[in-house]
Amino acid sequence: MMCTWLTNMCFKSGTWGEMDFEEDMNHNVMMQTNEPTVEIQPKARKLLTEKESSEITVEEIADLIYNCKSGIVFLTGAGISEASDIPTFRDPEHGVWAKHDPREVGTRMAFQNHPERLWRILLEMVGPDNSPIPNAGHSALGELEKYGYASTIITQNVDDLHEQSGNNNVIHLHGNLWSTECIVCGTPGDTTHELLRDTPKKDLPPRCKKCAQKGVLKPDAVLFGEILNKNILASAVSAMENTPLLFVLGTSARVSPATDLPVIASNAGAKVVEINMEETQLTHTCVDYYLHAPLETVLPQIVECVRRIYRESNPRSSIVASLSKTFSRPSLLPDQS
């Protein structure tokens, strides 16, 4: 149970947090709260270090999904958004932090002193001239939810591409760059998309239209020096404790909570499947099965296999799906065309 643990899940933001200057920034500070929090039990961790994982095929993954039916959780990292041309933050050659010093841009203090710096980076990354769209990997997870197989997406990413793909229950561990609020009065502002479209570069940062002080609007992503929202973290832990099947997708798993949540799921009895381009520290600790493949390629293949299994197991389902469409009722059945 979550209430039996203490937290040491530090406050790094998804793509912001997967980098290597955390010691300088002193991020491993415990959350200052009296609420129940989470920690991995040393005894359980010791057992998990002896766990052996095995390689798995697309067809075997599809079988796991089909037989699980519901309650599946997907933990996603920067790897799933890379094919949407969203720059990663930690890439040593092309990442955002290779071009900009995170101490001058990515901290709470830096934003308070020079908010225009972060907004100009966002303009370069996701402004009107470079508006990212979901890739085939995002779309595949949206399809799985439509069919009733994906219950929760827990993402380290601060984009909204899962939502654009049709996923409704998305937990953003590190916030969401696309929603904003005033740092003075707390009033929600327009979306980042709208603000970057409507605000000239010379007028950045955008300001609140509601409060007398015209406070600066801040994206809702967690900056270095800020803590993770304890309610969001609790929701993520609860999902991990109750899922029978967890997929770890496109995360380097170098920072908490990405390093901790899969262990919680494994301790609770979940099967853990990791799909990444390379091994991580999770691969031979809490992972049961792994597959090395690009997500934008392999996830659509998995969805197609699930559809094929469904058709073979339910030969009359096309009739049911057709009737459902006729009577304008939403169907969770795969398209039989």
C-alpha atoms as one frame of an Amber mdcrd trajectory, in Angstrom:
protein
   0.000   0.000   0.000   1.147   3.487  -0.822   0.571   4.750   2.711   3.221
   2.415   4.096   6.043   4.076   2.189   7.975   7.341   2.384   8.940   9.354
  -0.645  12.258   9.997  -2.221  10.824  10.740  -5.630  12.695  13.883  -6.560
  11.402  16.865  -8.479  12.769  16.574 -11.947  10.491  17.178 -14.893  10.260
  14.467 -17.564  12.268  15.496 -20.577  13.667  18.358 -18.488  14.807  15.962
 -15.779  16.571  13.277 -17.787  19.932  14.995 -17.619  23.085  14.891 -15.568
  23.495  17.985 -13.439  21.122  16.969 -10.647  23.835  16.912  -7.983  24.632
  20.567  -8.661  20.946  21.458  -8.515  20.404  19.456  -5.301  17.253  17.787
  -6.613  17.229  14.783  -4.321  15.380  16.673  -1.615  12.413  15.010   0.025
   9.012  16.510  -0.563   8.014  18.730   2.350   4.563  17.356   3.084   2.747
  15.410   5.762   0.847  13.405   3.158   1.555   9.671   2.688   4.314   9.234
   0.147   6.323   6.551  -1.643   9.669   4.831  -1.392  10.996   1.570  -2.768
  11.563  -0.896   0.025  15.228  -2.041   0.154  14.250  -5.686   0.627  12.003
  -5.643  -2.436  14.643  -3.870  -4.497  17.224  -6.503  -3.550  14.932  -9.247
  -4.816  14.276  -7.377  -8.049  17.972  -7.055  -8.867  17.981 -10.823  -9.394
  15.058 -10.809 -11.831  15.753 -12.122 -15.315  14.043 -10.602 -18.333  13.545
 -12.210 -21.720  13.107 -10.847 -25.213   9.562 -10.803 -26.537   8.020 -10.585
 -30.003   5.328  -8.278 -31.346   2.905 -11.196 -31.538   3.556 -12.194 -27.924
   2.991  -8.614 -26.767  -0.307  -8.537 -28.644  -1.349 -11.752 -26.885  -0.555
 -10.194 -23.501  -2.674  -7.141 -24.316  -5.589  -9.120 -25.702  -5.692 -11.517
 -22.757  -5.307  -8.710 -20.221  -8.360  -6.902 -21.648  -8.271  -3.841 -19.400
  -6.372  -1.979 -16.707  -3.189  -1.727 -18.776  -0.854   1.147 -17.896   1.712
   2.743 -20.211   4.643   4.719 -18.796   6.092   6.893 -21.557   9.237   8.973
 -21.862  10.926  11.248 -24.378  11.457   8.386 -26.823   7.818   8.286 -27.863
   7.785  11.958 -28.868  11.124  11.968 -30.662   9.551  10.947 -33.984   7.272
  13.991 -33.705  10.371  16.183 -34.029  10.143  17.462 -30.476  13.731  18.106
 -29.402  14.827  16.132 -26.381  16.381  18.102 -23.564  19.317  15.874 -22.669
  20.761  14.897 -26.074  24.428  15.984 -25.845  24.534  17.205 -29.458  21.051
  18.353 -30.410  19.186  18.628 -27.104  17.834  21.872 -25.709  20.345  21.833
 -22.863  23.193  21.505 -25.348  22.232  24.951 -26.642  21.001  26.607 -23.458
  22.351  26.449 -19.914  19.528  24.909 -17.834  20.623  26.937 -14.832  19.764
  30.077 -16.783  16.517  28.786 -18.273  15.127  25.681 -16.570  14.989  26.628
 -12.889  12.256  28.370 -10.943  14.610  31.230 -10.083  15.672  31.636 -13.714
  12.042  31.862 -14.780  11.247  34.440 -12.127  14.192  36.607 -13.221  14.053
  36.074 -16.985  10.770  34.409 -18.035  11.251  35.545 -21.627  14.150  33.093
 -22.028  11.981  30.014 -21.536   9.200  31.416 -23.707  11.631  32.083 -26.553
  12.898  28.509 -26.353   9.312  27.282 -26.527   8.745  29.496 -29.547  11.690
  27.820 -31.278  10.574  24.322 -30.265   6.816  24.342 -30.674   5.831  27.729
 -32.059   3.510  28.302 -35.043   6.313  27.415 -37.468   6.987  24.096 -35.756
   3.776  22.690 -34.338   4.379  19.030 -33.388   1.754  16.438 -34.214   1.332
  12.908 -32.836   3.359  10.201 -34.537   2.309   6.632 -35.239   3.346   5.535
 -31.743   1.013   8.039 -30.080  -1.786   7.095 -32.471  -1.368   3.409 -31.641
  -1.890   4.069 -27.925  -4.968   6.115 -28.804  -6.294   3.176 -30.802  -5.728
   0.792 -27.904  -7.754   3.067 -25.634 -10.543   3.227 -28.203 -10.627  -0.559
 -28.195 -10.753  -0.641 -24.398  -7.221  -1.926 -23.742  -5.409   1.149 -22.408
  -6.676   2.487 -19.106  -3.948   4.956 -18.120  -1.041   6.776 -19.727   1.580
   7.992 -17.245   4.017  10.238 -19.053   7.234  12.021 -18.203   6.716  14.201
 -21.256   5.406  17.729 -21.047   3.715  17.742 -24.465   0.045  17.019 -25.193
   0.502  14.496 -27.991  -1.166  11.655 -26.061  -4.282  13.773 -25.638  -4.222
  14.734 -29.307  -4.167  11.002 -30.120  -7.343  10.291 -28.164  -6.004   9.169
 -24.797  -8.236  10.604 -22.082  -6.695   9.386 -18.835  -3.208  10.896 -19.060
  -1.163  11.546 -15.922   1.565  14.130 -16.534   4.196  13.462 -13.881   6.080
  16.625 -14.700   3.249  18.867 -15.760   2.147  19.992 -19.196   3.745  22.757
 -21.224   0.496  23.423 -23.043  -1.504  24.782 -20.122  -0.486  27.974 -18.314
  -1.268  29.964 -15.200  -0.428  33.372 -13.796   2.436  33.289 -11.296   0.791
  36.162  -9.387  -2.903  35.301  -9.095  -2.931  31.666 -10.231  -5.578  32.248
 -12.902  -5.330  29.789 -15.824  -4.189  31.450 -19.022  -4.610  30.559 -22.669
  -2.863  27.462 -23.954   0.779  27.690 -24.915  -0.240  27.013 -28.520  -2.511
  30.065 -28.498  -0.037  32.288 -26.675   2.832  31.489 -29.025   0.556  32.101
 -31.988  -0.857  35.400 -30.743   2.085  36.976 -28.883   4.852  38.638 -30.929
   8.345  37.488 -29.987   9.255  40.960 -28.768   6.311  40.878 -26.326   7.235
  37.584 -24.678   6.593  36.529 -21.976   2.790  36.606 -22.261   0.969  38.158
 -19.335  -2.221  37.545 -17.385  -5.332  39.315 -18.647  -7.167  38.949 -15.336
  -5.036  40.352 -12.522  -4.140  44.000 -11.965  -0.435  43.174 -11.750  -0.494
  41.589 -15.227   1.527  38.686 -13.905   3.661  36.528 -16.163   2.026  33.357
 -17.467   4.026  30.220 -16.678   3.667  26.886 -18.469   2.494  24.177 -16.088
   5.607  22.042 -16.560   7.644  21.440 -13.407  10.889  23.403 -13.399  14.075
  22.445 -11.591  13.684  23.437  -7.972   9.937  22.725  -7.948   8.353  19.630
  -6.453   6.147  17.109  -8.175   2.453  17.495  -7.460   1.767  14.987  -4.669
  -1.762  14.246  -5.910  -0.507  13.461  -9.398   2.228  11.280  -7.943  -0.306
   9.459  -5.750  -2.483   8.771  -8.811   0.508   7.348 -10.658   1.451   5.107
  -7.741  -2.136   3.879  -7.406  -2.207   2.985 -11.099   1.045   1.065 -10.706
  -0.225  -0.837  -7.694  -3.383  -1.941  -9.491  -2.324  -2.699 -13.045  -1.852
  -6.302 -14.178   0.283  -5.210 -17.148   2.694  -2.273 -17.427   4.473  -1.068
 -20.546   7.592   1.079 -20.159   8.019   2.981 -23.417  10.830   5.243 -24.539
  12.270   6.284 -21.209  15.918   6.174 -20.219  14.767   5.526 -16.629  17.656
   7.541 -15.238  15.711   9.664 -12.794  12.902   9.267 -10.321  10.006   8.612
 -10.489  10.587   6.738 -13.756  13.080   4.509 -11.954  10.661   3.760  -9.110
   7.182   3.374 -10.596   7.898   0.186 -12.600   9.377  -1.392  -9.464   6.166
  -0.601  -7.585   4.131  -2.269 -10.339   6.375  -5.325 -10.363   6.230  -5.626
  -6.579   2.435  -5.552  -6.814   2.420  -8.475  -9.257   2.242  -6.758 -12.645
   3.948  -8.082 -15.732   6.345  -5.381 -16.957   7.181  -5.014 -20.654   9.892
  -2.565 -21.726  10.105  -1.289 -25.309  13.152   0.867 -25.897  15.930   1.311
 -28.404  18.440   0.153 -25.806  18.648  -1.433 -22.377  18.087   0.602 -19.220
  18.707  -0.058 -15.553  15.160  -1.457 -15.431  15.757  -4.107 -18.095  17.276
  -6.681 -15.776  15.709  -5.585 -12.500  11.924  -5.257 -12.656  11.238  -5.969
 -16.350   9.790  -9.331 -17.386   9.989  -8.851 -21.145  11.820  -6.412 -23.382
  11.880  -5.463 -27.054  14.371  -3.153 -28.742  12.543  -1.277 -31.505  11.446
   2.251 -32.471   8.065   2.964 -30.916   6.606   4.679 -33.976   7.183   1.427
 -35.885   6.477  -1.315 -33.386   3.401   0.069 -31.587   1.264   0.159 -34.770
   2.390  -3.410 -35.475   1.258  -4.444 -32.007  -2.145  -2.805 -32.498  -2.590
  -4.562 -35.830  -1.762  -7.897 -34.171  -4.320  -7.217 -31.430  -6.911  -6.494
 -34.114  -6.046  -9.716 -35.937  -6.331 -11.756 -32.741  -9.694 -10.129 -32.064
 -10.980 -10.930 -35.554  -9.844 -14.532 -35.289 -11.382 -14.935 -31.837 -14.619
 -13.104 -32.681 -15.541 -13.945 -36.286 -19.008 -12.420 -35.924 -17.773  -9.169
 -34.410 -17.986  -7.323 -37.738 -21.760  -7.715 -37.626 -21.915  -6.322 -34.083
 -19.644  -3.419 -34.992 -21.769  -2.640 -38.033 -24.962  -2.587 -35.956 -23.262
  -0.397 -33.364 -22.395   2.169 -36.029 -25.905   2.005 -37.457 -27.431   2.918
 -34.105 -24.769   5.589 -33.448 -23.365   3.876 -30.400 -19.629   3.974 -29.791
 -17.975   0.618 -30.315 -14.799  -0.602 -28.695 -14.461  -3.282 -31.345 -11.624
  -2.990 -33.851 -12.553  -1.812 -37.325 -13.136  -4.903 -39.434 -12.551  -3.243
 -42.793
